Amino acid sequence: MSLPRLSRAEGPGVLRPLSAAGNDGFFAALDQLRLAQLRAVSTTTSSSSSSSSSSSPQQPAFVSTRRLGREEVLRAIEDVAGEVLASIARKQAPSLSFVYRHSWATVRFNKEVGLQMLPELVLREQKFTMQCSMLNLCMTMKVLHMIYNLVQTNQNSTKRDLYYQYPTVFRSQTIVNNIVDNIACLLRVPRDCLHVQSTSKGCVAGNLCYIEEDGTKISCTCSSNGMLVSNNVHGMHNLTTQARFVLVVEKDATFQHLLDDDFCKRFHPCIMVTGKGIPDLNTRLLVRKLWDTFHIPTLALVDADPHGFEIMTIYKYGSLSMSFDAANLTVPTLCWLGVLPSEIERWNIPTTVLLPLSDRDQRKLRGLLGRPFMELHPEWRNELEIMQARAVKAEMQALESVSPGLLSRYYLPNKLQFGGWL
């Protein structure tokens, strides 16, 4: 169903603000979306089971992680260390080979999972032959040793704590972050199996209660500014909600604006999540956990620019660097709610608040149009081509320039009630 068009002559006042309160039919489109998604998931699961039972066992065509117990993780680390020691015993230069996690040559697209890493394609070897490689291998083995101690003693640490144990050795936090992810990829395990956590930056609010691994009871309903996403999403249990949808918001400023405008109360029951820009691992894990637990529609609200679109696709199909763990991080059923480039004109956003696409934006846009998942979404391509042709972008806050409260009282309610998502 097409959404109403506002004209400057009429002004936004002609649209009556919508609310879910006392409106039983408000969630009808969302309920239909949920039923369609559940049927699609059921069909996919059935076809996968049939093909698995009818075909002979074969080597998986992509890298995937699996949860291992502490003893299994310890043995896997010992195997890696043993190979290094065996090379030294043979008087050979010890080395470690990693799949390069930053090349499109290492991934394929699967619409049921997202971007998945292909095995043994592009390897990056670290060994004692050059000074640079020698330092990288030493740092990797040092982090591997610290992880081994954590798993062995059943303790947790953060990546930041690992860095500050030997800051002069590691030189930067980014190096430690990359090494930890390389080790998780090497061992084919989710990062929390290494007992290494990262401090969450994302927030969650709305109709959600759960219990942390240590027994702490959390109610996101009680927070006026949102709760920080748990540092241990895997340890969250007893999740409960009556929410009809999950709204993933790109920016914290918009997230807080919607909370201040009582969005969660006026469109109760719902859950809102923000990753405050590019989402961290814990926020992505949470969004996936909400889908696995409740199977309710997940909708993304992002800026109408290349950066916002890419963030939406990270939640939906994953990122290049974490493609080895895509099955735990993606929500392929996620829908793009807005802001769509085609809506800039429909909602009469003034040209004075639009920004020209920079050269960097244009390069990003061309790269996005070439992503492997674009063939599955011609409607996405159409929106990006509109952005490309007009050479302008709009932030979510630009809707407020049409009329204060437009985003939460007109735009989102109409999109949610009438199914204005892609």
N, C-alpha and C positions, 0 to 999 in steps of 0.2 A: 504494500500500500504506500502511495506517495505521501510525503510529509507536506504540511501546509507551507505555503510560500508567503513570506512577509513582504509587503511593499512599503516604501517610505511614506507614501500617502496615508496608508492605513496605520502604520506604526505597530509595535508589538502589543499594544493594549487590546487589540481585537482578539488575541488568543487568551482564553481563560486558563490560568495556571492549573495544571493537572496535579492530582495527588492520588496515591493508591489507597488512601484512607477511605473506607466505606465504599470503595469501587471494586466490586468483585470481579469485574471484567477487565480490570487494568492489566493483569498478568496473563491474559489469554494468549497473546502472541509469544510471550516467553515460555509459557507452558507448552505450546505447540512446538517451539524450537527444542525444548527439552525432550519431548517425545520423539522428534525426528532424530536427535542426536543419540538417544538411547537405542533406537532401532538400528541406526548405522553402526553403533558400537557392537550390538548383538550380532549383526550380520557379519561384520569383520571378524569377530571372535569365532563364529561358527565356521567361516570359510578357512580361517587359519588352522583351526583344529582338524578340519577335513583334509587339508593339504598336508598337515604334519603326519597324520595317520596313514595316508595313502602313499607318501613318498618315503624313500629310504633315507636313513640318517646321512647328513652331509655337513661339511664344514660351514659354519655360518658365514654369510657374505658380508657381514659388517661387525664392527666392534661393539660389544655391549658389556655392561657391568653386572655383577651379581654380588649379593650380600654374602660375606664370609664371616664366620665366627672368629674369635680372637686367635685361636690356635692355628686356623687356616691362614689368617693374615700373617702371623709370625712365620709360618713355614714358607709362605710366598716371599717374604722379605729375606729369609735365610737362603732361599734358592738364588735370589739375585746376588746377594753378597757372596755366595759360594761360587758363582760363575766368575766374579771378579777375582776372588782368591785363586781359583783354578788357573786363570790366565797368568797371574803372577807366578804361580808355581811352574808353569810351562815356559816361563821367561818371555811371555808375550805381553804386549801392551794391553792392559785391561780396558774394557769399554762397556758402555751401555747404549742400547739403541732404542730410540723413542720414535713413535709416529709423530711427524710434524703436525701440530694441531692448528696451524694457521694457514693452511693451503686448501683451496677449494678442490684440489685434486684428491684430497683424502676423504671426501664425503660424498654421499649420495642422498637423494631425497626420497623419503617414504611418507606418503600422505597420512598413514596411520600413526607415525612416530615423529617425523620431522627430519632434520638433518642428522644422518647417521655416519659414523666414521667407517671407512673401508680399511681392512687390515693390511699391514705390510706394504703400503704403497710408497709413501714418502718417508723415509727413515732419516733421522738425524742422530749421528753417532757421536758419543762423547768418549774420548779415550786419551791415554797418556802419550800423545805424540807432539802436540803443540801446547804452548803455554796457556792459551785461552781454553782449549779443551780440557787440559789438566785441571785448571781451576774450577771449571763447570762440573767435572766429574767429582772432584773433592767436595764441592758444596752439595752435590746431589747425595753422595754417600753420607755426608754429615747429617743432612735432613732425614735420610733413610734411617740412620742410627737413632735419632731423636724420636722418630715415629715408632720404631721398634720398642723403645723404652716406654712410650706412652701406652701402646697396646699391651705390652707385657704387664705393666702395673695397673692397667685398666683406668688410666687417668686421661683427661681431656686437656687440650691446649688450644690456643688460637694461633693463627699464622703470625700474628703480631708478636706473641710471646716467643715463638720460635726464632723470629728475626732478632729480637732483643737479647737472646742468649749469646749470640755471636754477631753483633752488628758490624764489626770491622771485617769479619770474614765475608758476610753476605752482601755488604755494601748498600743494598736497598731492599725495601719491602717487596717490591715488584718481583725481584729475583726469587725470593722465598715463595711467593704466591705461585709463580710459574713452576718451580721445582715440585711443590706439593701436588699441583694438578698433573704434572708429568708422571709423578709416581703413581697417582691414582689411575692414570691411563695405562701405565706399564703393568700394574697389578690387576687391572680390570675390575676395580671396586669403586663404589661410591666413596666420596671423600670422607664422610663421617665414619666409615669403617677404619680409617687411619687414625681416628680419635683427634683429628685436627678440625677445629671449627673456625668460622670467621664471624666477626662481630656484625650483626645485622644492621642495616640502615633503613630497611623498609618498615612500613607501618600497616596495621590492619585495624578495622573498626566495623561496628555493626553487630548483627545477630550471630555471634559465635562465642561459644564457651569450650574450654578444653582443659586438660590437666597436663602439666609439664612432667618430664621424666622423674623429677625429684618430688613429685606429689603436689606441687603448687597449683592451685586452681585459678584459672584465668577467665575473666569475663570481658570480652571486648566491648560489650554493650555499655559498660560503666565508664568508659573513657571518652572524654570530650575532645581529645586531640589525637586519638588513636593509640594503639599499643604497639610497641616495637615488636617486629617479627621475632619469634623465638630463635635463639642461636642453635637450638637442637630440634629442628623440625621433625626429624625421624623419631625423636623421643616423645613427641606430642601424642596423647591418646585420649580416648573418651570425648572426641569432638562431637558437639551437638549444635544444631541450628534448625531454624524454620525458614531460612532464607530462600527466596525464589530465584535469586541470581547473584553473581559475583561481579562487581565492577572494578576492573583494574585501571587505575589512574596513573598516567605517566608521571606527573609532577606533584611534589608535596604541596606546593602553593595551591593548586587546584583541589587537591585532596582536602586540605584544611578549609578552603573556601566552601566546599560542599558540606563538610561537617558543621561549620559555623551557620550554614543555611538550613540545618536540620534535615539534610537529604536522607540520612538513614532512618529518621523517624517518619518523615512524610512518605517514604517509599518502603516502609517496613513490610516484611522483613527482607533485608538484603545484607550483603557483606561488601565492604570496600577495602581494597588493597592498593598500596603504592610502593613502587621500588625506588622512588625519588630519582627518576632518570633511568639510566641503564640499570636494570635490576641486578642485585647481588644474588648469589647462589641460594641463600636462605629464602628470599622472597619468591624465587622461581620454584623452589621446592614446596613452599606453602601453597602457591596457586595450584600446583599439580596435586598436592595432597587434598585440597578442597574438592577438586574434580573427582579424584579417586574415591573420596569418602561420601560425597553427597550427590554427584552427578547432576548438578544444576548448571544452567548456562553461564558461561564466563564471557564477559564483554570488555573490550579495551577502549578507553577514552584517551586519545593522544593528540598532540598537535598535528595540524595539517602541514607537515613538512617532512623531508626525507628522514630526519632523525627520529621523529615520532613514529613514522611508519616502521622503521627498522626495529624500534623497541617493541612494537606490537608483534612483529614477526619473531622476536626472540622469545617472548612468552609462548607463542603458538608453536613454532617449529624449532626453536633452539638457536644456539650460537655455534659458530665454527669451532672455537677453541674447546667447548665442552660437548662436542658432538658424540664423544665416546660414552656419555652418560645421558643421552637424549631421552631415553625411556622414563627417566625419573624427573626430568626437568621441563618437559613440554606439555602443552595442552592443545592438541591439534583441533579440538572442537571450538576453541576460542574464536569469537567473532569480532570484527572491527566495527565498533559502534560509531566512532567519529573521532575527531572532526574530519569529515571527508572534504577533499579539495573542491568537489562539485557543490558543496554546501556554502562556500564562501559567497557565491552570488545568490543562492536560494534564500539565505538568511540576511541578505543585504548588509554584509560586513563592510564598513566604510574602507575605502582605499587608503585612507590616512593611517590605518592601523595595520595594513598589510606590509610585509617586508619582502624585498626582492630576493630571489634565490642567489646566493653567492656562488662563486666558481666551485667552492668545495661542495655546496649543496647540489650543484649540477652534476658533479662527478659522482657523488653519493647516489643521486637519482638514477643515473645511467647504470651504475653497478646494481642497484636494486631491481631495475627492469630486467637484468640478466640473471637474477637468482633462479635456481632450479624450480622453486615452487610457484613461480609466476604463471607457468603454463596451466596450472590447476585453477587459477583465479583470474579469468579475463576481466572481471569487474574491478579487481585491484589494479590491473594494468591500465584500465580506462581512467581510473582516478589519478594514477601517477602521471599519465599522459596529459591529463587536464592541468595538473600542477606544472608539468614541464612546458606546456604551451603558453600558460599564463605567466610563468616565471615569477610567481609570488607564493608566499607561504603565510600561514596564519596560526597564531597560538590559540589555545583554548580560551584564554582570557579575552580574545578579540570579540567574542560573542557578547561580552559585557558592555562593549562600546555601543552596541545597538540599543541595549536597554539594560539597566542594572537588574540582576537576577535572571537574565535570559537563559543562562546556562542551566541552572538548577530548576527553574520554574516553568520554562517553556521547552527549551531544546531537548534536554534529557528525558523529561516526561513523555513528550511526543514520540521520540525515538523508541523508548521502551514500550510504549503502549501500541504503537503501530508497526513495530518490527523493522525499524530503519537501520539495520545492520548488514554488513557484508561478510 
